[in-house]
Amino acid sequence: MFDIVNCADQIEVDNSDRLTLKEFRTLSYYYLAEISFIEKNIDEAIKLINAAYRIADIQYIPELLYLKYTMQHYKENELLNEIYNTISSNNLKFSKQSLDISFTEVNLYKYLVTCFDNERVIFENLFNHTLNTIFSSKKKAYHLYFNMAISSNKISTAISLFEKVLEFKDDIEDTKLVIETYKNLAELNITQNHLFIRYFNEYVNLFIKNKVIPEVSDITTFVKGIKFYSDKKDLNKGLSLCDTISLSLKNLNGELEYEELIISYWYCNLYYSLKQNKKAIEYANNTINIINKYKEKQKTRSFIDEKGITTISSQMEQIKKSISSRVPVNVDHKYGRNDIIKVKYIDGAEVRNKFKKLEADIMAERCIIIE
């Protein structure tokens, strides 16, 4: 096949030819690569494309790169198919050894996720073999989708897999699995408000209905929901969520007391915004007491790092100080909605914006007008 390329060296090209010698050689490598690809000699095809790439004019580079991508993708799929064939034709069972390279359930989910992302036909084959042969129908399809979602490193893939679980929700007897699915979908969609709150509300409804014994992950998810409603100025809804998670934590007899401080922190902030000063001070003191208690015991922190603890403690002290020195909102001066004002928040931050943008925070006494 290389004769046509080698002969190109001997061709005399003058200005009347439509192709330059370099173009002719590039095109020769290109067609030889396509022939090798058709013959499924992928390594040789990629080698020829690389040869064309090295000499090609810039205008030909995109197509050469595209062809190389297509070939490499095909090669990857061939390897995925080989993984499936190795597992199915040898009727592999999970290894009793726990070596990283062993055929284990963890590694199997990794193969399934990769096939799901890249080659759905191979995925369906491997998925059905896993379900019917490896697990002998002892697991349901939704179990596999859930475990695949947990093992996925890509947010978009995990979301797709958790949504596959919900396709079976009417058939799932394990309510905890459904609750965990909604919780994970809420967490994964945290930047998409409409999706976050949709999945979060489903999660909370099931959490309440099934009287779930909370874990640390439940606290962190509730906190995100509380913050969502706080940002939307729906303070009573935020308090309702605080009540829900706080009530469930009482059943643990203080087992997660340290983690509860973040709920106490939010109680304080929400009551402060609602001008319920007595309650705000009560929860500010409670938050500070929890921090001091576990600081002395040198407890290992979970999801709140040292910087976060310092910030929370500082904000609680600022709220207490602000309440003790609170003055009524100045109503003598009437501001137009588009008047530019400057305010100072309880954490010391200063913000300049239109009155209409800051009015809610001013009325809630989260900040005061300074100019």
N, C-alpha and C positions, 0 to 999 in steps of 0.2 A: 504493500500500500504506500510505502514511503517513496516509491519511484516517482510518483507524480510531483512530490515536493522537491525531491533531489533534481529532477529534470528542470524545475523552474529556475534553478541556478544558471542553466545553460541558455535560457530564453533571452533573446535580445529584445529589449523593449524600447520603442522610440516614442516620441511625443504624440503620435497619432493613436496609440493604443488607449483603450478606455481604462484598462487596469494597469497599475504600476506593478513592478515585480514584487514589492512588499505586499500589496493587496492580493496578488495572485497566490503568494505563499500563505498568507493569512486565510484566504478562502479555502485553500487546499487542506490546511490543518482542520479548519472548521468542518468540512464535509467528511474528512476521514474520521473525525470525532463522532459525527452523527452516525456513520456506518458502524463504528465500534459500539456505540450506544444501542443501536438496533440489534446488534449481535450479543448484547448484554455483557460486553467486555467493558465494564464501567471504569475500572482502573486505567485501562488504556485510553478510553474516551476522555477522561479527565486530564491525563497526561498530554493528549493532543490539544485540548482546549487551552491548557497552560502554555503550550508552545505558540499557539495562535495569539494568545494574550500578550506574550512578551514582545511581539513584533507589530502588533496591530496599531493602526491609527486610532486616535481617541474616539472618533465617531463609531467605531465598531466595538468598543469596549463594553457598553451596556448589554448588547446581545450576547457577547461571549460570557459575561458574568452570569446572565440569566440562564444560559445553557448549562454552565457549570453548576449553578444552584440546583437546577432541575435534576442533573445527574447525581449530585451528592444526596439530594433528598430521596431519589430513587434508591440509592445505595443504602441509605439509612433505613428505608422501608424494607429492603431486602434483609437487613440485619434483624429488624423487628419480626419479620416473618420467620427467620431462622430461630429466633428465641421461641416463638410460638411452636414451631415444628419440633424443636428439641424437647419442650415440655410435654407436648401432647403425644408425640410418637413414642417417647420413652416412658410415658405414664409416670412422670416424676411426682414424688411425694415430698413433703417438707422434710428437710434434713434435721436429724437429731442434734447435729452440731450447730452452734450459734456463731460460726465464723461469718465475717462480713461478706464473704463471697459464696456462702451457702445458699441453697434454694430454700428461702424462708418466706413466711407469709408477708413480712415487711417488704422484702425484695419483690415479691410477686405484685403487690399493690403498686410498686414503682414501675414495673413493666406495664401494668394495665393503664396507669396514668399516661405514660409516654405514648402508648398506642392510641389512647383516647385523643390525645393532642395532635397526633400525626397521621394515623392511618386507621380509619373507622372500621374497615373490613377486617383487618387483622385484630383490632380491638374486639369486635363482636365474636370472633372465633375464640380468642383467648378468654374473654369474659364468660362465654357459655361453657368452655372447657373447665374453667375455674369453678363455676357454679355447679355444674352437673357431675364432674368427675373428681376434681380435687376435694371439694367439700361435700360431694355426694348429696347435694340438695339440703344439707344441714343448715346452710346459710341461705338467706333470701337475697334477691338482687339488690334490695335497698341497703342491706348490710355491706355489700361490696362497694356500692356507690358512696356510702358514708365513709368507709375506711379509706377509699381512694381520695375523697375530698380532704380528709384529715392529713393524708400523706403528701398532697400536692403542694408544690412551692409557688405555684402561679395563682394569683387571686382570681382571675377570670375563670380558670379551670375549676378551682375549688367551688366557686359560685355555681357553675354549670352542674357540677356533680351533686352539690347539696340540693339544687333544684330538681335533679333527677330523683333524689330521695323522696321529695314531697309529692312526686307523681304517684307514690305508693301510700301516701299518708293514711288513707281510709283502710288500708290493709295491715298497717303496722300495729302490732299489739304492744310493743315496747314504747310506751308514751315518752319515756326519758329520751329515747333516740330522736323523736319528733321535736321535743323541747330543745335538745342540743342542736338540732339542725336549724331551727329558727334563730337560736342564739348566735350560731356561727354566721348565718346569713346577715343578721343585723350587724355584727362586728365587721364582716367583709365589705358591707355597703355603707360604712360610716361616712364616706364622703358624698354619698348620694342621699340627700335628706329624705326624699319621698320613699325610697326603698328601705332605708334604715328604719324609719318609723313604722313602716308597714310590717316588716319582719319583727321589729322590737315589740310592737303591740301584741302580735300573735304569741310571741315568746312569753310576755308578761301574763297574758290571759291564761296560758297553760300552766305557768309557774304558780299562779294563785289557785287555779282549779285543782291542781294535783298536789298542793302543799309541799312543794319541793324543798328539800333540805339544802340550803345554799352552800356553794363552794366559793372560793376566791374569785373564780371566773364569773360567777353570777354577780358578785359585788361590782366588778369592773364594768360589766355590761349595764347594770342598773345605773351606775354613775354616768355613763355616756347618755343614757336616756334622760336622767335628771338634768344634765347640762343642756341637752337639746331643748327641753321645755323651759329651762331658765333663760336660754338665749332667745327663745320665742316670747319671753315675758309671761308665759303661762305658769306662774309661780305656784299656784295651788296644785296643778298637776304634778309639778316637781315634788312638792311636799307629799302628795299621795304616794308617789313612788318611793320616797324615803320611808314612809310608814310601812309600805309593803315589804321592803327588804329588811327593815329594822325588826318588824314583827317576826319574820322567818328566822332571823339571826338569834332571837331570844331562845329558840329551841336548842341552840348549841351550847348554852350555858357558858358563854364567854370564850368558846374555843377560837373564834375569829375576832376577838375583841380588838386586837391591833388593827386589823383590816377595817373594822367598823368606824374607825376615826374619820375616814373619808366621807361616810354618811353623816356623821356628826358635823363635819365641816360644812356639808351642803345644807343641813338643817339650819345652821347658823346663818349662812348667806341668804337663804330664802326667807327666813323670818326677819332678817335685817331689812331686806328689800320690801317686805310687807309692813315695815315699821313696828313689828312686834318685838320691842326692845328687850323685854324681860326674857322671852324665849331665846332671842339671839344671844344674849349674854350667857344664858344657861348652857347653850350648846357650844359657845366659844370656850367656856371654862371646861366643859366636858372633853372637848377635843384636846385642849392643852394638857389636861390631866392624863389622858391616855398616852399622849406623846411622852410626857415626863415619866410615867410609870414604866414604859417599855424602854426608855432611854437608859434608865437605871439598871434594868435587867439585861441590857445589851442584846435585845431580841433581834434575830435576823429578819430583815424586812422582806416583804413579798413584792408587791407591785409599786410601792411608794419608796423612792430612793431618798437619800439624805438631803439632797437639794429640795425635793418636794416637801419633805417634813419641815425644813426650815421655812419655806414659803408659806405653808399652811399655818404654822405657829405664828409667823409674823402677821399674817392676815387676820388671824383671830384676835391678836393683841390690838391691831389697828381698828377692828370693828368695835371692840370694847371701849377703846379710847374715843372713837368717833361718837358712840352712843352717849358717853358721859359728857361730851362737849357739844352735842347736837344743838343746832339753833334752827329755828323755823325757816322754811324756805322764804326768801324775800319775794313777797308778792306785790310790793309797792311799785316796782318797776315792771312795766308790761313790755314783753319782747314780742316782736313779730316772728312768725314761723320761719322766715328766711334770714333773720338777723344772725350774724356770726358772733358766737360767744366762746369763751374759754372756761373750762371746768377742771376741777381737781378731784380725782377719785380717792377713795379711802386708802388705796395702796400707794398713793403719792403720784400716780400717773396724771399728766395734764393733757387735755385734748381740746382742740379748737375745731368747731363744726357749727352747722346751722342749728338754731334753737330746736327746730322740729325733730332733729336727729337725736338730740340729747334730752328732750323734755321728760321722757319716761324715767331715765336714770336720775334726773334732778328731783322729780316728784317722789321717787322711791328713796331719795336721800342717799343714793350711792355716791353722789358727787355734789360739789357746791360750785356755784358760779364765782369765778375770781376776776373776770373782766368781760 
